[in-house]
Amino acid sequence: MPVGRPFEFPVPEDRTINHPHTILESREILGLYNQGNNTNAQRVVESVQIWLEEEAKKIGWETVIFVEGQAILGLTSLHYGN
């Protein structure tokens, strides 16, 4: 695996009510997957999608939608502390 800057999973806390989604390009999806699994996947296949969705939901993303090799992570409700 190439050495470089590690990929960081986007966090839902960085989203706002006007921008509740973020898009991950296939390069980012594969970077996160390969980094988290010490492997070298080359395509966003079903096992990569399942892994990404599970990891995203663990950290608080509510929706994960895959479209043409990209993933849209989203929040359907935003929670603000008092």
RACORPE-V774909 format. One record per run of one state. SS is the DSSP state (2 for helix, 1 for strand, 0 for the rest). FROM is the first residue (numbers start at 0). TO is the last residue. Records with the same first field share a line. If there is no record, write none. Layout:
# RACORPE-V774909
SS=FROM-TO + FROM-TO
This chain:
# RACORPE-V774909
0=0-10 + 14-14 + 16-17 + 19-19 + 24-24 + 37-44 + 58-61 + 67-68 + 74-81
2=11-13 + 25-36 + 45-57
1=15-15 + 18-18 + 20-23 + 62-66 + 69-73
